[in-house]
Amino acid sequence: MPKLSALAAFSDINALLDTYGKLLTTHQQRLMSDYYRFNLSLKEIADQQGISRAAVSDTLNKAKKSLYHFEKILQMKSIKDQIMVISEDASIPIPLKKKLLNILKR
């Protein structure tokens, strides 16, 4: 996993969740969403799920490792990021930009 500031890491995890979230278990998806999207604390999640804070932390860490592993192998987030940079380039014709953005929506 790359070294990132806390905010950048939070943003990176959310982007990975958008890309690979469906590859996680339903339980992992729920806990990752509660923590990274709804900003619930470990205690709040643990109380809500009826599990320990340690179990929540362990699940989050395993899910994060899985997301980074998926990205290392598939590189879909990286490709999306590159397409976004290209689509923002002023020298690229608008019809091509639209095609690139449609590819991202798929």
N, C-alpha and C positions, 0 to 999 in steps of 0.2 A: 504494500500500500504506500502511495506517495505521501510525503510530509506536506501537510497543508495547514493553514491557519484554521482555527475552529470554525469560523464562518464559511470559509472556502470548502472545508471538509463537509460541513452540513449541506452546502449547495451541491457538492459533488455527489454525495450519497443520494440526494433527492433526484438528481439527473440519472444516476444509475438505477434507482428505483423505477423511474419512468421507463427506462429502457429494458430492464431485466426483471422487474418486480414479479411478473407472472411466473418466473422460473423458480421462485422461492415457494416454500410451503405456505399454505393458507395462514397458519399460525405465525410464521415469520413475517409474512406480508402485513398482517394485522398489527403486530408489535412494532415493525419498522414504520408503518404509517402513523401509529399513535405517537411514536417518539419523534420522528423526523418531520412529519407533516403537521401534526396537531400539537407538537411541542409539549406532550405530557411528560411528567417526570417518571423515573423508574418506579418510584413508590406508587404513583397514581396508576400506572399500567399494571403493576403487580396486584394492587388492591382490586382493580377492575377485572383482572383475569383469574384472581384467586391463586396466584403463584408467588414465589419469593422474588425479591428484588434481584437476587443473584441469578435466578432462572431467567428473568427478563434480560439482564445484562449479558448473560451467556448466549441467549438466543440472538440478541442484537449483534453481538460480536461475530457469531457464526454466519449470520445473514450478510453482514458487511463483507466478510472474507469471501463469501460466495459471490457477491456482486462484483467485487474487484477481480475475482477469478474469471467470471463470465466475460468481463471487459477485456482482460488480458488475452483471452482466447478468441473472442468474437469481434472485439474492437468496434462495436456498433455505436457506442457513444462518441468515440473518437471520430468516426465517419460522419455522424450527425454534426459534430462541432465543426469539422472541416467544410461540410456543405453550407453551414450557416455563415462561415467566414466568406466563402465564395459568393454566396447569395447577397452579401452586404457590399461586395466590391462594386463600386460605381462604374467600372469599365465593362462589366458583364451586362449583356443585353437583357432587357426586362423579360422577354419570353423565356429565356433560359433560366432566369431567376425563378419564374413561376413554376417551371418544370422541376427544378431542384427542390423547391418548397413543397410541391405535391409529392415528391418522393419521400420527403421527411414525414409527411402525414400518414403514410402507409404503415 
